[in-house]
Amino acid sequence: MFPHTRLIAELRSVLRELLTHEVVNPDEDPHWSGVMFFCATDERTRQLIERIELLASEVFFDSCGRAISQRLRALAVDRVCVKEKRKRPADQTVIHITLADKGYITVSTTRF
């Protein structure tokens, strides 16, 4: 088994847990990676999002900072859309993980 296969499975699991978790979002902020959201939400939500960001960073980017499109498609979780953002700085790769009707998590890296 490839290391990324285990990480993708773990990422799927954490995303499913976040989908079923009652997220505290008093400001109805859709950007769950933002500082304002982190200040307003509960500790369990922060932990889940931080784990998703960490796993996504390990799985979705190659050593040069480019998105690995096969792995974006391999995630395949119901009610979750993963896309590389096209409008971004030229030296960055930005990925949005959108949880249907809830919010989105942004993961980015610098390209080398």
C-alpha positions as CSV (number, residue, x, y, z in Angstrom):
1,M,0.0,0.0,0.0
2,F,1.3,3.4,-0.9
3,P,1.7,5.9,2.0
4,H,-0.7,8.4,0.2
5,T,-3.4,5.7,0.1
6,R,-3.5,5.5,3.9
7,L,-3.4,9.3,4.2
8,I,-6.3,9.6,1.7
9,A,-8.3,7.1,3.7
10,E,-7.6,9.0,6.9
11,L,-8.5,12.3,5.2
12,R,-11.9,10.8,4.1
13,S,-12.6,9.6,7.6
14,V,-11.9,13.1,9.2
15,L,-14.0,14.8,6.5
16,R,-16.9,12.5,7.2
17,E,-16.5,13.1,10.9
18,L,-16.6,16.9,10.3
19,L,-19.7,16.5,8.1
20,T,-21.5,14.8,11.0
21,H,-20.1,17.1,13.7
22,E,-22.2,20.0,14.9
23,V,-20.0,22.9,13.9
24,V,-20.2,26.0,16.0
25,N,-20.3,28.9,13.5
26,P,-22.1,31.9,15.2
27,D,-21.0,34.4,12.5
28,E,-22.0,32.0,9.6
29,D,-18.5,32.4,8.2
30,P,-18.1,30.0,5.2
31,H,-14.3,30.2,5.3
32,W,-13.4,27.6,7.9
33,S,-9.7,28.1,7.5
34,G,-9.9,31.8,8.4
35,V,-8.7,33.3,11.7
36,M,-12.1,34.8,12.5
37,F,-13.8,31.4,12.2
38,F,-11.1,29.7,14.4
39,C,-11.7,32.3,17.1
40,A,-15.5,31.8,17.0
41,T,-15.8,28.0,16.8
42,D,-15.4,25.2,19.3
43,E,-12.2,23.2,20.1
44,R,-13.3,20.0,18.4
45,T,-14.1,21.8,15.2
46,R,-10.7,23.4,15.3
47,Q,-9.0,20.1,15.8
48,L,-10.9,18.4,12.9
49,I,-10.1,21.3,10.5
50,E,-6.4,21.4,11.5
51,R,-6.2,17.6,10.9
52,I,-7.8,18.0,7.5
53,E,-5.4,20.9,6.6
54,L,-2.4,18.8,7.6
55,L,-3.5,15.6,5.8
56,A,-4.5,17.6,2.6
57,S,-1.2,19.3,2.6
58,E,0.6,15.9,2.7
59,V,-1.7,14.3,0.1
60,F,-2.5,16.9,-2.5
61,F,0.8,18.5,-3.3
62,D,3.9,17.2,-5.0
63,S,7.5,18.1,-3.9
64,C,7.4,21.2,-6.2
65,G,4.1,22.5,-4.8
66,R,1.9,21.5,-7.6
67,A,-1.5,19.8,-7.1
68,I,-1.7,16.1,-7.8
69,S,-5.0,15.9,-9.7
70,Q,-5.4,12.1,-9.4
71,R,-5.4,12.4,-5.6
72,L,-7.9,15.3,-5.6
73,R,-10.3,13.0,-7.5
74,A,-9.4,10.0,-5.4
75,L,-10.8,11.6,-2.3
76,A,-14.4,11.0,-3.4
77,V,-16.5,11.8,-0.3
78,D,-20.2,12.4,-0.6
79,R,-21.1,16.1,-0.1
80,V,-17.4,17.2,-0.4
81,C,-16.0,18.9,-3.4
82,V,-12.2,19.3,-3.8
83,K,-10.9,21.7,-6.5
84,E,-7.8,23.5,-7.4
85,K,-8.5,27.2,-7.4
86,R,-7.5,28.8,-10.7
87,K,-7.4,32.5,-9.6
88,R,-4.4,32.6,-7.3
89,P,-0.9,34.1,-7.1
90,A,1.4,32.7,-9.8
91,D,3.7,31.1,-7.3
92,Q,1.0,29.3,-5.3
93,T,-1.2,26.3,-5.5
94,V,-4.5,26.7,-3.7
95,I,-7.1,24.0,-3.1
96,H,-10.6,24.4,-1.8
97,I,-12.3,21.6,0.1
98,T,-16.0,22.5,0.1
99,L,-18.4,20.8,2.4
100,A,-21.9,21.1,0.9
101,D,-24.1,23.7,2.5
102,K,-21.6,24.3,5.3
103,G,-18.3,26.0,4.4
104,Y,-14.9,25.5,2.8
105,I,-11.3,24.8,3.9
106,T,-8.4,26.3,2.0
107,V,-5.1,24.5,1.7
108,S,-2.2,26.2,-0.1
109,T,1.5,25.9,-0.8
110,T,4.2,27.8,-2.6
111,R,5.5,26.4,-5.9
112,F,9.1,25.9,-6.4
